[in-house]
Amino acid sequence: MAHALARSLAQYLTERGELACAPPSPTAQLIATYRTYLEQVRGLAPATVNRSATISADFLHCLDYDQHPQCLGQLDVAQIDTFMTKTGQRMGRISMQKVAAVLRSFLKCLATEGKIPPGLEEHIESPRHYRGERLPRALPWDDVLRLLRSVDRSTSKGRRDYAMLLLIATYGLRAGEVAHLELDDIAWRDGHIRIPRPKVGTPLLFPLTDEIASALLAYLRDDRPHSTHRRVFLRVREPVGPIESTAICDAFDAWVARAGIRLPHLGGTYCLRHAVAMHLLRQATPIKTIGDLLGHRSVESTGIYLRLDVEDLRDVALPLPSALEPEVQP
């Protein structure tokens, strides 16, 4: 509690310009250079840049780089293996594939600048992952409706959370896309809503349904704090400011617990995104249309969301052949 209070106070004072910034550490300087490379040379999306910067900073912290900046010159495979082993203790194989890819990129960048010996990235192996090995993550549609009904819309927080969850359950949005939604993205007169797609770079237009419009108006008119921020959804508590995707995930978990819903494997707000895809598939919606809704560039990406569970597979099972008649002996 004390740590959270101190962090909130520091953020508030920083936004007001009343807190002096500490000089950047060696890690911060090196990560800033790497971020510039990812943005300007690789042209990666902001979310990917942030994730890569976080993983790379963790690697430097494992090396104690701030205290020993000269350690990069003596970097070897054993130190890389130590970092991968420690990280693998708290992450799954799919997450570790991303860690391995980021670390290879980071080491290549450092080698290009002559900070580490070349070729170290070739010793990083990614964990093996088999296509389709994960269990379906879609929340049953009845549970989606039960979740939305469980949200207490008699409170300001409840009306905000209901609008956020309804956006995900209607359009299959990611939590980050809801968090980055701005007031200018809602065209009330034209009857559409523009959804930012940071992952693909181009926004998508969706019809503004009556239910979505009512939920947004209920929040914007009475509950949204007065602020110069243009984001639609703001924090309920001080300091007032835009929410992050983690706030949406926390709200989802809280209302799921209240509704008594058992989440599928891995859980999270992606259960709603998967549920929308499965719901549309069962209504005979073409996969290409579902992919366009989800913002996918390929049908293969959409297929991840459409893995059917056992009950769905029962409908396509072939009947067992009848037992063969025993041969009659002459």
Legacy VTK file of the C-alpha trace (Angstrom):
# vtk DataFile Version 3.0
C-alpha trace
ASCII
DATASET POLYDATA
POINTS 330 float
0.000 0.000 0.000
2.800 2.415 0.933
4.678 1.626 -2.280
1.565 2.267 -4.386
0.926 5.557 -2.565
4.513 6.711 -3.120
4.364 5.796 -6.800
1.069 7.640 -7.252
2.421 10.724 -5.458
5.604 10.708 -7.551
3.556 10.468 -10.768
1.307 13.324 -9.651
4.240 15.603 -8.784
6.037 14.719 -12.010
2.978 15.620 -14.119
2.802 18.973 -12.318
6.507 19.591 -12.932
7.243 19.840 -9.225
9.509 16.818 -8.936
13.101 17.046 -10.089
14.073 14.234 -12.425
17.093 12.151 -11.489
19.910 11.951 -14.051
19.467 8.959 -16.368
21.296 5.806 -15.365
23.636 3.960 -17.756
20.836 1.457 -18.358
18.342 4.217 -19.171
20.776 5.833 -21.624
21.494 2.558 -23.422
17.809 1.613 -23.576
16.967 5.065 -24.956
19.439 4.442 -27.793
17.920 1.027 -28.434
14.405 2.484 -28.490
15.502 5.007 -31.127
16.877 2.143 -33.219
13.625 0.190 -32.947
11.488 3.209 -33.821
13.527 4.796 -36.604
15.369 1.836 -38.153
13.028 -1.095 -37.497
9.821 0.964 -37.606
8.163 -1.074 -34.853
4.863 -0.206 -33.180
5.043 1.671 -29.845
3.734 -1.330 -27.873
6.436 -3.577 -29.383
9.106 -0.976 -28.659
7.993 -0.735 -25.032
8.025 -4.505 -24.572
11.467 -4.807 -26.176
12.818 -2.007 -23.999
11.482 -3.671 -20.844
13.032 -7.056 -21.649
16.352 -5.469 -22.609
16.408 -3.429 -19.390
15.784 -6.622 -17.394
18.768 -8.209 -19.130
21.013 -5.268 -18.233
19.748 -5.392 -14.652
20.676 -9.091 -14.522
24.204 -8.106 -15.586
24.283 -5.324 -12.941
25.117 -2.964 -15.795
24.567 0.252 -13.825
27.322 -0.683 -11.369
29.621 -2.282 -13.942
29.111 -0.662 -17.393
32.284 -2.342 -18.630
30.691 -5.787 -18.264
29.334 -5.718 -21.823
32.823 -5.997 -23.222
33.251 -9.360 -21.452
29.727 -10.658 -22.112
29.641 -14.417 -22.752
27.117 -17.173 -23.447
26.998 -18.285 -19.796
25.647 -14.897 -18.691
22.995 -14.994 -21.412
21.975 -18.507 -20.343
21.703 -17.323 -16.725
19.277 -14.559 -17.727
17.187 -16.892 -19.894
17.023 -19.479 -17.095
15.908 -16.949 -14.480
13.322 -15.441 -16.821
12.027 -18.867 -17.816
11.163 -19.606 -14.184
8.364 -17.012 -14.279
7.270 -17.179 -17.934
5.789 -19.788 -20.222
7.284 -21.096 -23.443
5.352 -18.733 -25.709
6.431 -15.697 -23.680
9.994 -16.970 -23.669
9.925 -17.100 -27.478
9.322 -13.342 -27.431
12.068 -12.841 -24.852
14.509 -14.788 -27.015
13.599 -12.773 -30.128
13.981 -9.453 -28.299
17.292 -10.450 -26.743
18.672 -11.515 -30.141
17.685 -8.141 -31.572
19.215 -6.279 -28.638
22.503 -8.170 -28.850
22.713 -7.559 -32.605
22.251 -3.850 -31.990
24.967 -3.838 -29.312
27.338 -5.824 -31.534
26.796 -3.377 -34.414
27.880 -0.537 -32.131
30.926 -2.510 -30.970
29.784 -2.779 -27.345
29.801 -6.624 -27.228
31.555 -9.407 -29.133
29.727 -10.282 -32.375
27.765 -13.482 -32.876
26.460 -13.976 -29.336
22.834 -13.759 -30.487
23.303 -16.977 -32.489
23.567 -18.959 -29.240
20.037 -18.033 -28.093
17.524 -20.796 -28.775
13.766 -20.326 -28.556
11.580 -22.854 -26.683
9.622 -25.133 -28.998
5.918 -24.402 -29.332
3.464 -26.476 -31.357
0.682 -24.876 -33.362
-2.731 -25.400 -31.811
-1.460 -26.890 -28.563
-3.269 -24.316 -26.423
-6.769 -24.997 -25.187
-9.585 -22.716 -26.424
-9.773 -19.413 -24.537
-13.253 -18.275 -25.550
-15.634 -17.477 -22.728
-19.065 -19.049 -23.349
-21.433 -16.413 -24.736
-23.903 -16.938 -21.885
-21.097 -16.112 -19.463
-20.276 -12.960 -21.453
-23.866 -11.777 -21.042
-23.813 -12.740 -17.354
-20.600 -10.772 -16.861
-22.103 -7.644 -18.392
-25.242 -8.002 -16.269
-23.149 -8.355 -13.115
-21.541 -4.909 -13.484
-23.008 -2.511 -10.930
-24.057 0.483 -13.023
-25.315 2.427 -10.017
-21.755 3.708 -9.366
-19.430 5.888 -11.442
-16.782 3.177 -11.615
-19.382 0.596 -12.580
-20.698 2.700 -15.465
-17.146 3.277 -16.705
-16.260 -0.413 -16.430
-19.483 -1.457 -18.153
-18.744 0.800 -21.132
-15.205 -0.575 -21.415
-16.250 -4.235 -21.216
-19.171 -3.684 -23.586
-16.785 -2.257 -26.198
-14.655 -5.391 -25.999
-17.648 -7.739 -26.078
-19.227 -5.906 -29.041
-16.256 -5.244 -31.318
-13.724 -7.803 -30.075
-11.252 -5.098 -29.075
-7.990 -5.449 -27.237
-7.711 -3.817 -23.815
-5.065 -1.424 -25.144
-7.369 -0.290 -27.945
-10.093 0.584 -25.455
-7.601 2.396 -23.220
-6.360 4.518 -26.161
-9.830 5.453 -27.402
-10.174 9.257 -27.610
-13.176 11.561 -27.584
-12.511 12.541 -31.202
-12.824 8.877 -32.232
-16.570 8.917 -31.556
-18.576 10.411 -34.441
-21.984 10.832 -32.816
-23.749 12.430 -35.779
-22.295 10.054 -38.372
-23.040 7.047 -36.185
-19.635 5.388 -36.182
-16.696 4.893 -33.867
-13.035 4.844 -34.921
-10.942 2.273 -33.116
-7.190 2.944 -32.922
-5.115 -0.075 -33.886
-1.611 0.568 -32.489
-0.570 -2.973 -33.384
-1.315 -2.621 -37.118
-1.056 1.162 -37.445
-4.397 1.826 -39.193
-7.702 2.509 -37.386
-10.944 0.692 -38.126
-14.449 2.161 -38.355
-17.370 0.422 -36.667
-21.039 1.358 -36.522
-21.917 3.057 -33.257
-24.658 0.793 -31.924
-27.422 2.164 -29.724
-26.248 0.059 -26.786
-22.658 1.297 -27.081
-23.794 4.904 -27.506
-26.008 4.695 -24.408
-23.217 3.199 -22.290
-20.706 5.833 -23.413
-23.165 8.699 -22.839
-24.022 7.433 -19.358
-20.325 7.581 -18.466
-19.329 10.757 -20.303
-22.213 12.919 -19.091
-22.184 12.094 -15.398
-19.037 10.227 -14.405
-16.014 11.218 -16.478
-13.849 13.635 -14.442
-13.301 17.114 -15.858
-9.916 17.010 -17.560
-7.967 18.334 -20.530
-7.030 14.764 -21.457
-8.701 13.591 -24.664
-8.826 9.915 -23.747
-12.355 8.646 -23.184
-11.655 6.585 -20.085
-9.909 8.215 -17.134
-8.885 7.040 -13.696
-11.519 7.166 -11.003
-9.059 8.166 -8.295
-6.597 11.028 -8.165
-4.515 11.967 -9.984
-6.973 12.193 -12.866
-5.502 10.915 -16.103
-5.793 8.282 -18.819
-6.053 4.661 -17.772
-3.739 1.926 -18.983
-4.753 -1.467 -20.302
-3.907 -2.985 -16.908
-6.802 -1.036 -15.368
-9.207 -2.682 -17.825
-7.780 -6.110 -16.997
-8.184 -5.408 -13.272
-11.806 -4.308 -13.806
-12.495 -7.453 -15.854
-11.059 -9.715 -13.140
-13.068 -7.947 -10.424
-16.429 -8.267 -12.202
-15.693 -11.852 -13.254
-15.124 -12.723 -9.601
-18.346 -10.979 -8.624
-20.306 -12.869 -11.288
-18.791 -16.171 -10.148
-17.602 -17.022 -13.645
-14.921 -19.629 -14.122
-12.463 -18.425 -16.727
-10.935 -20.750 -19.340
-7.220 -21.459 -19.514
-5.076 -18.275 -19.238
-8.161 -16.059 -18.800
-7.880 -12.278 -19.140
-9.810 -9.857 -21.338
-8.750 -11.877 -24.387
-11.462 -14.350 -23.328
-14.006 -11.747 -24.475
-12.152 -11.201 -27.755
-12.125 -14.948 -28.394
-15.775 -15.147 -27.373
-16.774 -12.561 -29.986
-14.930 -14.514 -32.693
-16.548 -17.810 -31.679
-19.995 -16.190 -31.390
-19.723 -14.790 -34.916
-18.466 -18.123 -36.272
-21.492 -19.937 -34.839
-23.679 -17.398 -36.625
-22.073 -18.486 -39.933
-20.040 -15.283 -40.293
-17.228 -15.713 -42.881
-13.764 -16.047 -41.374
-12.501 -13.144 -43.503
-15.181 -10.890 -41.988
-14.220 -12.014 -38.490
-10.580 -11.315 -39.273
-11.412 -7.826 -40.492
-13.320 -7.160 -37.280
-10.404 -8.339 -35.166
-7.928 -6.316 -37.233
-6.005 -9.298 -38.617
-3.989 -9.220 -41.806
-4.114 -12.955 -42.456
-6.637 -15.771 -42.036
-3.994 -17.725 -40.143
-4.041 -15.131 -37.362
-7.826 -15.381 -37.121
-7.652 -19.153 -36.904
-5.971 -18.877 -33.504
-9.200 -17.412 -32.128
-11.443 -20.017 -33.720
-10.171 -23.272 -32.218
-13.298 -25.211 -31.427
-13.871 -26.976 -28.109
-14.977 -30.552 -27.638
-18.702 -29.823 -27.825
-18.270 -28.100 -31.199
-16.255 -31.039 -32.516
-19.085 -33.436 -31.666
-21.192 -31.814 -34.401
-18.693 -32.686 -37.135
-17.755 -36.187 -36.011
-18.392 -38.978 -38.496
-20.530 -41.953 -37.408
-18.667 -45.091 -36.476
-18.945 -47.882 -39.071
-21.271 -50.721 -38.122
-19.729 -53.985 -36.977
-18.976 -56.379 -39.827
-21.134 -59.454 -40.134
-19.224 -62.608 -39.176
-18.408 -64.763 -42.142
-20.597 -67.844 -42.585
-18.595 -70.980 -42.777
-19.525 -73.267 -45.736
LINES 1 331
330 0 1 2 3 4 5 6 7 8 9 10 11 12 13 14 15 16 17 18 19 20 21 22 23 24 25 26 27 28 29 30 31 32 33 34 35 36 37 38 39 40 41 42 43 44 45 46 47 48 49 50 51 52 53 54 55 56 57 58 59 60 61 62 63 64 65 66 67 68 69 70 71 72 73 74 75 76 77 78 79 80 81 82 83 84 85 86 87 88 89 90 91 92 93 94 95 96 97 98 99 100 101 102 103 104 105 106 107 108 109 110 111 112 113 114 115 116 117 118 119 120 121 122 123 124 125 126 127 128 129 130 131 132 133 134 135 136 137 138 139 140 141 142 143 144 145 146 147 148 149 150 151 152 153 154 155 156 157 158 159 160 161 162 163 164 165 166 167 168 169 170 171 172 173 174 175 176 177 178 179 180 181 182 183 184 185 186 187 188 189 190 191 192 193 194 195 196 197 198 199 200 201 202 203 204 205 206 207 208 209 210 211 212 213 214 215 216 217 218 219 220 221 222 223 224 225 226 227 228 229 230 231 232 233 234 235 236 237 238 239 240 241 242 243 244 245 246 247 248 249 250 251 252 253 254 255 256 257 258 259 260 261 262 263 264 265 266 267 268 269 270 271 272 273 274 275 276 277 278 279 280 281 282 283 284 285 286 287 288 289 290 291 292 293 294 295 296 297 298 299 300 301 302 303 304 305 306 307 308 309 310 311 312 313 314 315 316 317 318 319 320 321 322 323 324 325 326 327 328 329
